[in-house]
Amino acid sequence: MSFASDARGEMVRERADQVCCARAEVAAALLFGGGIAYRGRGRYLLRVASPDAFVVRHYFVLCKRFFGVTGEIGTLHTDQLNMTRYQLLLPQEDGLQVLQDCGLFDESALFGLRAAPDDKTLVYACCRKAFLRGAFLLAGTVNNPERSYHLEFAAPSEELAEFVIKLLNYFEISAKKACRKAKFVVYLKDGGQIADALTLMGAMNARMAMENVRVKKEVRNRVNRQMNCDERNLARQIENAQAQIADIALIEREIGLKRLPAPLREMARVRAEHPEGSLSALGEFCKPPIGKSGVNSRLRRLREIAARLRAGEDTDI
């Protein structure tokens, strides 16, 4: 099973205890699953379809427990895609009542259907969580965090996409939308926000698995950054050492190291003998030992002398 399917499997175990949550979740399933067909004269055929059998069984239980409606579970096989989908069909005579209970029926709307539930349906935070859970179960997906961070809901209309964004914003989760293949996609790219969304919808184990991956990635990235930093520092240290040795060779060739003051002469000798040594290590070879700032000061004076020699200037040592 995929990471997304595992997350859905967790969500269906998050049973709705209140009728308000059941109504919100069924409303989301019908809207996002495109499962509402108008038959005329106030008759509606309601259907919930999913590639996951456990999702369909979940809604079978919800409808029977909270609406008193017993649906029929069947299968749909698509030869072209070689894929089996499972569906729950609700009795046509119960369709209107279910839509009314879910806050989706509006006589003034086209075909009597609202694009999103009315305000009375999602009064409490638990109902809003249930709606998001239903939307994800029917039209959501989340990538395996080992590959990338991405969670999305595929909404059939822009109004419904905006509604989902509004619900996520209520829980301080910032989502974006895009239009893709005549559908509006609400998506999250931030790992922390995806983890929060999974928790909200009842997929705690998926959240923990994602957090483990995030920690591993952060540690790996931190180690890589440190290694890259160390490599850059080493390359810079070698480059500086080569330049310093070149300066010392120039001074020796042009005027001789004997003309240098004793501290500079010692520093030139130590650097020539230890071309790969760090500033701290060079300081330890001096007698008496000196600190990094002292080593750096002496090397800087040697560089200035070499620069004057290259420029043909007088060297006042």
Secondary structure as GFF3:
##gff-version 3
##sequence-region A 1 317
A	DSSP	alpha_helix	3	12	.	.	.	ID=ss1
A	DSSP	alpha_helix	19	32	.	.	.	ID=ss2
A	DSSP	beta_strand	36	40	.	.	.	ID=ss3
A	DSSP	beta_strand	43	50	.	.	.	ID=ss4
A	DSSP	alpha_helix	53	66	.	.	.	ID=ss5
A	DSSP	beta_strand	72	78	.	.	.	ID=ss6
A	DSSP	beta_strand	83	89	.	.	.	ID=ss7
A	DSSP	three_ten_helix	92	94	.	.	.	ID=ss8
A	DSSP	alpha_helix	95	101	.	.	.	ID=ss9
A	DSSP	three_ten_helix	110	112	.	.	.	ID=ss10
A	DSSP	alpha_helix	125	139	.	.	.	ID=ss11
A	DSSP	beta_strand	140	142	.	.	.	ID=ss12
A	DSSP	beta_strand	151	155	.	.	.	ID=ss13
A	DSSP	alpha_helix	158	170	.	.	.	ID=ss14
A	DSSP	beta_strand	176	180	.	.	.	ID=ss15
A	DSSP	beta_strand	183	188	.	.	.	ID=ss16
A	DSSP	alpha_helix	191	200	.	.	.	ID=ss17
A	DSSP	alpha_helix	204	254	.	.	.	ID=ss18
A	DSSP	three_ten_helix	257	259	.	.	.	ID=ss19
A	DSSP	alpha_helix	262	273	.	.	.	ID=ss20
A	DSSP	alpha_helix	279	285	.	.	.	ID=ss21
A	DSSP	alpha_helix	292	310	.	.	.	ID=ss22
###
